[in-house]
Amino acid sequence: MKYSIQLYSLRDEIQEDLPGTIRKVAEIGFTQVEPYNFVATAKELGAALKENGLTAPSGHAPLLSQDQDEIFAAAKELGITTVIDPFIPAERWQSAEDIQATATGLNAAARKGAGYGIRVGYHNHQWELESTIEGRTALEYFADLLDPELVLEVDTYWVAVGGQDPVAVLERLGDRVKFIHIKDGPLNTDTKAQQPAGQGKVAVLDVIAAAKSLEVGVVEFDDYAGDIFEGIAESLAYLNAAQATGTAGTLA
């Protein structure tokens, strides 16, 4: 089982010292990373990943607001095979028409990405679960509008903050979910209060087990009050210990 780290968790450290930060990630024991907004840093990031033996199977980029060809070209350079749009604002999840427009845009992006050999996905926050369309969460309504090749990266923490059971949502979304964000904490919007996996209110191991078609579990902190390197190390240690005892589901 392999886990990835969403590099947004280390955005301040990366801004100060990208090569040194990537080296520390490798020293902690991660073998995979999930870059964010990687177009501008593709060359430096690619060199750091190669030097430390890391791969980037997925990456975040704003596909509906920036140049898709630039994004896909940079992704290909970095070896990223799934580009995930990380953020569509809350106001665009309140009506069926707006959600349909987002799905149409991502379906078009997926067709373009296919020309680069790259898959497209979407990552949620809490508002896609707080909004209800035709008796279902906006995220689930949206999922049914996506072409079959599109995937979801379910941020399981924000699902819970949005008032839904992440295990139940993962089970309903089924094979569409290829990635999850693994984070923990008190289940509120105070990102500074987020905690390493296994130390908060999320049933992390149940969540992993519920994602039956999971390819990568991505550790993430939106923010952290402590030392972020210690935080990600504690998360990885918890997940690895669960793997060793056979309690963390199965990841390719």
SVG drawing of the C-alpha trace seen along z (x, -y; Angstrom):
<svg xmlns="http://www.w3.org/2000/svg" viewBox="-36 -32 55 40">
<polyline fill="none" stroke="black" stroke-width="0.4" points="0.0,0.0 1.3,-3.4 0.2,-6.8 0.8,-10.2 1.1,-13.7 -0.7,-16.7 2.1,-19.3 -0.4,-22.1 0.1,-20.9 3.7,-22.2 3.0,-25.3 4.9,-27.7 7.9,-25.4 7.9,-24.8 7.9,-28.6 11.0,-28.9 12.9,-25.8 11.3,-23.5 14.2,-21.1 14.7,-20.8 11.0,-20.3 10.8,-17.5 13.9,-15.9 12.2,-15.9 9.1,-14.4 11.2,-11.5 13.1,-11.1 9.7,-10.9 8.9,-7.9 6.5,-9.1 7.2,-7.7 4.5,-9.7 3.3,-13.3 0.3,-15.2 1.5,-18.6 -0.7,-21.7 -0.6,-24.6 2.4,-22.8 2.7,-24.7 5.0,-27.4 7.3,-25.0 7.3,-22.0 11.0,-22.0 12.3,-22.6 9.7,-20.2 10.5,-17.6 14.2,-17.7 13.5,-17.4 11.2,-14.5 13.7,-12.7 16.6,-13.3 14.6,-11.9 13.0,-8.9 9.4,-10.3 6.6,-10.0 3.5,-12.2 0.5,-10.0 -1.9,-12.9 -1.8,-16.7 -4.2,-19.6 -4.7,-22.3 -7.6,-24.7 -8.7,-23.2 -11.7,-25.4 -9.9,-28.7 -6.4,-28.3 -4.8,-27.1 -5.5,-23.4 -2.8,-22.7 -0.2,-24.3 -1.5,-22.2 -1.5,-19.0 1.9,-19.6 3.3,-20.3 1.6,-17.3 3.1,-15.1 6.5,-16.5 6.1,-15.6 4.7,-12.1 1.2,-13.1 -1.4,-10.8 -4.5,-12.3 -5.1,-16.0 -7.7,-17.0 -9.6,-20.2 -9.4,-21.1 -11.9,-23.9 -15.2,-25.1 -16.7,-27.8 -19.8,-27.2 -22.1,-29.4 -21.7,-27.2 -23.2,-24.2 -26.6,-25.6 -28.5,-24.9 -28.8,-22.0 -27.9,-24.4 -24.7,-25.5 -23.6,-22.0 -24.5,-20.8 -22.3,-23.6 -19.4,-22.5 -19.8,-18.9 -19.9,-19.9 -16.6,-21.9 -14.8,-19.0 -16.1,-16.5 -14.5,-18.8 -11.3,-19.0 -11.2,-15.2 -11.4,-14.9 -8.5,-17.3 -6.5,-15.5 -7.0,-12.2 -4.9,-13.6 -2.0,-13.9 -2.7,-10.5 -4.0,-12.2 -7.2,-11.5 -9.2,-14.3 -10.8,-14.3 -12.5,-16.6 -11.9,-17.2 -14.6,-18.4 -15.0,-20.6 -17.8,-20.7 -20.3,-22.8 -20.8,-20.1 -22.3,-18.0 -24.2,-20.8 -26.1,-21.6 -29.0,-19.3 -30.2,-18.9 -33.3,-16.8 -33.0,-15.1 -29.3,-14.2 -26.0,-15.8 -24.7,-18.1 -21.6,-16.0 -23.6,-12.9 -25.8,-14.7 -22.6,-16.0 -21.0,-12.6 -23.8,-11.2 -23.3,-13.9 -19.6,-13.1 -18.3,-11.0 -17.3,-7.5 -13.5,-8.2 -13.7,-11.1 -12.8,-10.2 -13.4,-11.7 -11.0,-12.5 -13.2,-12.5 -11.9,-14.7 -13.4,-12.6 -12.8,-15.3 -14.8,-17.9 -17.6,-15.3 -18.0,-14.9 -17.8,-18.7 -20.5,-19.0 -22.8,-16.9 -22.5,-13.6 -21.1,-10.2 -18.0,-9.8 -18.2,-6.0 -21.8,-6.1 -20.9,-8.7 -17.9,-6.6 -20.1,-3.5 -22.7,-5.3 -20.1,-6.9 -18.6,-3.4 -16.0,-2.9 -15.9,-6.6 -13.7,-7.2 -10.0,-6.6 -8.4,-8.9 -9.3,-10.1 -7.9,-12.9 -7.0,-11.5 -7.2,-14.1 -8.5,-14.2 -9.6,-16.7 -12.7,-18.1 -14.9,-18.2 -15.3,-21.9 -14.0,-24.7 -11.1,-25.6 -8.3,-24.3 -5.7,-25.1 -7.4,-22.5 -6.8,-19.7 -4.9,-16.7 -2.8,-13.8 -4.7,-10.8 -6.2,-8.7 -6.2,-11.5 -9.5,-13.2 -13.1,-12.4 -12.8,-10.8 -13.0,-7.0 -10.0,-7.0 -9.6,-3.2 -13.3,-2.7 -13.1,-5.4 -10.2,-3.8 -11.9,-0.4 -15.1,-2.0 -13.2,-3.2 -13.3,0.1 -11.6,-1.1 -9.0,-3.3 -5.7,-3.9 -4.0,-6.4 -4.8,-7.7 -3.5,-11.2 -2.6,-12.7 -3.4,-16.4 -3.6,-19.2 -5.3,-22.4 -3.4,-23.9 -1.8,-22.8 -1.0,-24.5 2.0,-22.3 5.1,-21.4 3.8,-20.2 6.6,-17.8 5.8,-16.1 2.1,-16.1 2.5,-14.4 5.0,-11.9 2.5,-11.0 -0.2,-10.5 2.0,-8.2 3.1,-6.2 -0.5,-5.7 -1.5,-4.5 1.6,-2.3 0.9,-0.7 -2.7,0.0 -1.4,1.6 0.9,3.8 -2.0,5.1 -4.3,5.5 -6.8,2.9 -6.4,0.2 -8.1,1.7 -6.1,2.4 -4.4,-0.1 -2.6,0.7"/>
</svg>
